[in-house]
Amino acid sequence: MALDLQENSGQQQALEFCKHMLQSLRLTRLYDTDNVNFTEPLTKLRDVIIRVSDRMGSARVQSEEGMLYFNKDPVRGGRRAFGTIQGLVKALDQIGIAEIAFTGAVSVDALRAFFGLLKLPEGVRELDVDAVKEGLKNAKLAELIQVYRPGETTGAAQIQQIEIDEKTYFPLAYARTLVLLREYVKNLRQEELNRYFTQKLHRAIQELVRLVNKYPHKFLAMAGVRDVDDFLFNHMANVGMLSIVLGHNLGISRVNLSDLGLAAMLHGLGKFRTDKRLWNRTKMPPQAMKELGRHPYRLLGAVAEGRKITRKTLVASTAGFEWDLVRKQTNLRKPLPEEHPYAKIIRVCEAYDLLTSNLADRPAMSPDQAIKKMVSAPKGWFDEVILTVFTNMMGLFPTGTTVTLSTGEIAVVVHPNPQKPKRPLVAIVMDRNGLQGDGDFLDLAEKIDGRYPAEITGSVDPTELGINVPDYLLA
């Protein structure tokens, strides 16, 4: 009980801080900081900063990916506080500041000076953050007040310094992603829980995005996991993992990469409101195909319901969206002049994961066979640039491919080698006598006594040999 009260007290202080911070930022647009309207919000803001700083050493607000954190804890407060939280996120985004830190007791005069630095001169639309920092330094406030742009926040700096244990982190990260996807789907109609699990899922994706530059092979390994009993959740998670690493290779920024990851993981959300028997089939009657084709509309409906859109509003929106489809004259029936780039990325990743999955009416292809089929697809089916980057990323023998070696051994590819595509890192899963191996790694690109240890001679179906590929991918 004491802990609950302490947590509630912390959230109340966080919301109080956010309220007065937002009010002060809005007033900055209207008045000079010596205006009498500033006195009350600045005084209350000062009081909160002093209380929090005395207890925690700082009062730090951070906006990241549409979420707000106060001293590194997510700011929550239910429906009434939602406007304040989102308002402050938007206000900070508009001035290009991701974090403001008060690292000690400040006076009202110091706050006036600080907000004065945040006021845009007439005709200027973008805040010069470097000028704000220099202004704080000249006013001798730099030790008390700090500002950070997106990407240079203290939270990001701390995470970049963390060394993780690959063997334990990534299997747990994948399992956590599946759990969060399940909870998100289960609580779609509960506004508070929906918002909570949306934030949790987005936060988990942000953590993964920060690691993709250093551990891209682990993302490919996670995307190679298959679970027939949990097909749709598994498929959504895999498409998300592949999209993150593909987006990274395409040069998408970290901020946008987490949006891509979330969009990719939720791309099949509408299928949960479709007959389960249609999820994992490639061939079906026209009527069933039409039914499955409604899942994008159901995705929109699910997201809208999660924000407490009333049934009447939802029906009106759906009717307005679909009313002209029956005549086949609406623009939605015509090719889009330009697709969203995320849709192009997700299409490539989704196709690969489906091809390498066991479906009800066809067995899975091996990863290398799937790549060959995608490359030979009709022109226009995939974006050529994105498909090229994807195939280069996956290599001649993508992660999860079960291969035969010139030594007579069987191995699973665990890490492609972009520099030497024919020589990936593999795990030996069966020796030349057909006995199960221990999964010891063998780098086919590393010479021993001046010679390569083995050559890949072909690929095989792991199920025929009783090999469970995921056991070696996340080992």
N, C-alpha and C positions, 0 to 999 in steps of 0.2 A: 504493500500500500504506500509506503514512504517513497519507493522508487517511482510509482505511478504519479504521486503528487509532485515529485521533483520534475518528472518529465513534462507534466502538464504545465507547471510553472515556467519551464524553459520554453515551451511552445507559446505560452501567453506573452512572454517577454519578446520572443522572436516576432510575433504578430504585431505587438505594440511598436517595436522598432520599425518594422516594414511599413506600418501605417503612417508614422510620422516622417519616415524617409520619403515615401511616395508623395505625401502632401507637400514636403519641402521642394522636391524636384518639380512638381507641377507649378508651385508658386514661382519658381525660378523663371519659368517661361513668361510669367505675367508681370512680375515686379522686380525692382532692384532689391537686393538683400537687406537694405536698411529700412525697407517698408515695414510698417507696424504689423502687417499680416504674418510676417515671419516669426514674430516673437514667441507666440505660443507653441507652434510645432517645433521650433528649434530648442526651446526650453525643455519640452517633453522628450525630444530626441536625446538631448544631453543627459537627462536623468536616466533614461534607459541605458545609454552607453556606459555611464558611471556604474550603475548597478551590475551590468553584465561584466564589465571589465574588472571590477573588484573580485568577482567570483571566478571568471574564466580567463582573465588576462587580455581579452580582446572582444570586440563586437564586430563581427565580420559577416557581410552579406555577399553571397555569390550567386550569380545567375549562370546556369549552364544548361543548354539544350532544352530551354523552355521550363526548367525547374529552378526553384529557389532554395538556397541553403543558407542557414544562419549558424555560424561557427561549425560548419561542415555537416550539420544535421538538416535533413529535408524539412522545409517549413510546411506544416499542415494546419488545417483549422476548419475543415468542413466547408459547406456551401457558402456560408456567410463571409468567410475569409478568402474565398476563391478569387473574387474581384480584386482584392488588395494584392494578393500574390501575383496574379497575372498582370496586373497594372504595373507593379514594380519591375517585373521581368521585361515588359515592353518598354518601360521608361529607361531602364539601363541599356537595353539593346539599342534604343534610338540614339543614345549619346555615345555608344561604342565602348562602354565600360562593363567588364564582366564581374569585377569584384571591387568592393570598397571595404577597407579595414580600418577600424579605429582601435589603436593599440594602447589606449590609456584614457584617462579622464580628459575631456575636452571642454572648453568654455563655449558659451553661446557666441562670443565674438569670433572664436576660431571656426565655428560652424558657419557663421555668416561669411567669413572669408572663403571657406571651402566652396560653399554653394555659389558664391560670386564667381569663382573660377569655372563653374559648370554652366554658367549662363552664356548662351551663344550671342555674339554680337549681331546686330541687325544685318540681314542679308547673308549671314553665314549659316549653312545647314548642317555642318559636320563638326563635332567637337574635336579639338586638337588635344589628345590625351597627353602628349609630351609637354605641351604648354601648361596643362593642369599640374603635372608632376613638377615642372620647373617653378610654377607659382607656389606650390606647397613648400618647396625647398626655400624659396626666397622669403616666404612668410614664416620660416622656421617651424613649419608644421609637419615636415616630412617624417619625423619620428612618430608622430601621433596619428597621421592620416595617410593611407596609401591607396592608390588606385591601380587597377590592372586591366589590360586589354584581354579579349578572348585569346586563349592559348598561352598566356603568361601568368595565369592565376596560380596562387600558392598551392591549390589542390592538385592542379595538373603537374606542377613541379615535383610535388611529393610522390605522386604515383609513378612518374618517370624514373625515379631513383630506386624504386622497389625492385628487387630481384626475386623472381618467383621460382618455385619448384615445378618444373614442367610436368613431371611424372604425376603429381597430385592435382595441380591447379586445373589443367584443361579437362580431364575427365569430370571433375566436380563442376566446372563451369558449364559443360555441356548438359550435365544432369540438372543443374539449376535452371538453365534455359528452358528445358522441357517442363519442369515443375511450374515455372512462371507462366509459360504458354497455357498450360492446363488451367491454372487458377484464373488467368485472364478470361479464357473462354467460359469457364464455369460461372464467373461473376459479371458477365456482360450487362445484365439488367440491374445490377446493384451499383448505383452511381458512385458512392464513396469507395466501395471495394474496387470498382472498375478503374477509378482514377488512381487508387493506391497501386494496383497491380500494373497499370500502364506505366506509372513512374518507376516501379521496381524493374520492370522489363526493360524500359529505356535506359535506366541506370546500369543494368547488367550489360547491355549492349555497348554503352559508353566505355565501360571497363575493358571489354574485349577490343574495342576499336583502338584504344591506347596501346594495345599489345600487338596489333597486326603487323606493324612494321618490323618488329623483332622476331615474331614467331609465325610467319605466314604458313609454314609447313604444318603447324598444329591446327590451323583453321581448316586446311585441306583434309587433315586426318579426322577432325570432328565431323566434317561433312561427308566422310566415308562411312559413318556409322549407319547401320540399318536395323530397323525393328519392325517386323511384320505385324506384330500385335498392336503397335502404336503408330500405324503408318502415317496418318495425316500430321500429327504433332511432329514426328520424326522428319517428315518431308519439309514442313514449314521451317523447322530449326536448321536443317541442312541448306535450304535455299538461302536463309539468312547468313549462314557462315560463308558460303561461297560468294554471295553478293558483297560481303564486307571485304574479302580479300581481292575480288575482282575490281571493286570500286577503288580500293587502295592502289592497285596496279594501273588503273586508269587515271590516277592523279586527283581523285576527289578529296576535298579537304576533310579533316577530322570531324568538323562540326556536321557537314553534310553526310559523312559516312555513317554516322549513327542514325540519321534519318533514313538513309537507304537500308540499313540493317533492320530497322523496325518495320519499314514498309515491306521488305522481303519476307520477314517472319510472319507478317499478318496477311500476306497475299491470298492465302486460302481460307481466310476466316469465314467467308460466306458459305463454304462447303459444309460447315457444321450445321447449317440449316437446310441441308439437302440430303436426300436419301443416302445413307451410308453405303449402300450397295453400289453407288455410282462413283465413289471416291477413287477407286484404284482399278479402273477399267479403261482400255483404249478403244474398244469397239462396243457400240450400243445402238439401239434403235433411234431413229430421228427424234422421237418424242422424249426419250431419256436424255439425249444429247441437248435438246432444248432446255430441259429441266436443269441439267448441270450448268448450262450456260447462264443461268440466272444468278449464279453465286456472286458475281461482282456487285449486283444490286443488293443482295443480302448482306454483303460486307458493309456497304454504305449504311444500310438500315441498322446493323448491329452497332456500328460506331455511333450513329445518331442516338440510338436508344440508351447507350452507355452514358450519355450526357443529359439524360432525362428529357429528351424530346418527347412530347406527348404523342399518343397514338394518332390523334387527329392530325397533328402537324406532319407526322411521318406519312400518313396516308395521302395527305395533300401533296407532299413533296414527291412521293412515288408516282402519283397520278400525273403531276406536272412534268415529271421526268420521262414517263413512258407513253403518254397519251397518243403521240403521233407515230410510235414505232410500228403499229399495225398497218399503217398505210405505206410504210417503207420509204417515207419521203423526208424524214428528219435527218439532220446532219450527222447524227450518230450512226446512221447506216452507211455513211460515206467514209472513205479512208481519211484518217486524221492528217492534216497538213504537216504536223510535226509531233511525234510521240515524245512523252516525257522520257528523259534519259534513264531514269530509274526503271521504267517499264521495260526498256530494251535490255537492261542488265538482268533484271529478274527473269525475263523470258529465257535467256541463255542458261542461267543457273537452274531454273525450274525444269527445263527440258533435260538437262544432263542428269539431274537427280532422279527424274521419272524413268529415264532410260536405264539407269543403273539400279533400279528398284524392282523387286519381284511384285508384279501386279496379278490380279485375279485371272487375267486371260493371256498372260505371256510372262516368261521368265526374264530375270534381269540380264542386261547385257554387261559384259566386262567393261571397265572404264575406258580402255583403249578402243573397244568397238563402238561405244557411245560417242566418243570424240569423232571417229571416222564417219558415223552416221550424221552427226550434226554438220560436219564440214561439207558433206555431200547433199545437204538439204537444198530445196529449191531456192533460187536467188530471191532475196527479199524476206525470207522467213526469219532470218536473224540479221542484226546489224553487223556488217562485215568487219568493221574495226573492232567492235566489242568481242565478236567471235574469235578474231585473230589473237587479241590479247588473252582471251580465255584459254585458247588452245596452247598458247605459249606458256601460260601459267601452269596448266595441268601437265604439260610435257607429253612425250611420246607414250610414256607409261604412267598414267595418272596415279595419284595416291589411291591405294586400295586394290590396284591391279595385282592379280596372282600370276606370277611368271615362272617359267622354267629356265634354269641356268645351264650353261655348258658343262658344269660340274656334275649335272644330274640331280641337283637339289631343287627344291621348290621354295619360292620366296614371295613375300608380299611387299610391294613398293610402299614405303612410308614417307619418302621425301623426294620429290622430283629434283632434277639437277638442270637448271636452265642453261648452264654453260655447256654441259655434256648430256643432252637429252637421253641418250641411249645408256647412260650410266647413273641411275638414281641410287639413293640409299635404300637398301632392302632389309627385311627381317627374314632370316632363314626359318621356315616353318616345317620343312620336311627334308630329311637327308636323302642321299642317293639310294638308300636301301628302303625308302618308304616309311621310315620311322619318324614320328613327330619330333620336331626340333624345339628349342627353347626360345626361339624368337630373337636370337642374337643378331645384332646389326652387322651388315656388311656393306661397305662403301665401294660400289663398283667402279668409282672414278679414282680410287686411291691405289696406286701401284705398290706391289710387294716384290722386292728384289727386281725392280724394273719392269714388272709385268702386271697387267690387270688381273684381278683375282678370278673373274668369270665374265661371260657374256650372256645377255638375255637371248634366248632362242625362241621364245614364244609365250603365249598366255594360256591359262587354263581356267576352268570353272571351279572355284573353290568349294562349292557345295558338293560336287562329285567326289572330292577328296576329304570331305568332312572338316574343312578348315573354316573357322569363324574369324573372318577378317578383322572385325572391330577389336578383338582381343589383342591384336598386334598394333593397330593404329594408335590407340591411346595408351599404350604401355610406356 
